[in-house]
Amino acid sequence: TGPDFHWLLVLLALPFISFLFSGYFGKRGPIVATLLVVLNLLLSIYLTVLHLNDGYQIFRGEWFRIGDYQFTYSLIIDELMLLMSIVVNFISLLVHVFSLEYMRHDGRIATYFRYLGLFTFSMMGIVLFYDLLIIFIFWELMGFCSYSLIGFYVKKEAAGQASMKAFMTTRVGDVCFLLGIL
């Protein structure tokens, strides 16, 4: 496996840690979540500088078995993954920084930042993995996060309608994605 494999796991783990624990830091939770995204962006830049002209590396392993059939996972380092990890983390950082001010007086700010962490985790999963089944799982998780973030203000009818529209649009994408996988 080596250190590169572990760095990829860290890229995936930091947003998940943000999702799990940003609510435990009280009013500082959103700042902790934002700092974790900064750290992830810096790690993405570091990996890009380290591997920009290296071609590609694939790390494979067994995920689980059903009978004789083995499901594997594959993590990849290539130029597209490196570029997209920077893009995902940079945009996530912009959303986090904007949300620090925008959500400052909201009583559910910790929940909002937890959804942002889960959304970033989902996007990083799509970027890092090289298996259609795992990418599809992360796609579904990203759809859930979109639905949750768009409809965050549950008492506003427009937010509920917008989240339902996003949910239905994602379902159309799911059908196309599944057809592509098949």
Buried (B, 14 or more C-beta within 10 A) or exposed (E): EEEBBEBBBBBBBBBBBBBBBBBEBEEEBBBBBBBBBBBBBEBBBEBBEEBEEEEEBEBEEEEEEEEEEEEBBBBBBBBEBBBBBBBBBBBBBEBBEEBBEEBEEEEEBBBBBBBBBBBBBBBBBBBBBBBBEBBBBBBBBBBBBBBBBBBBBEEEEEBBEBBEEBBEEBEEEBEEBEEEEE
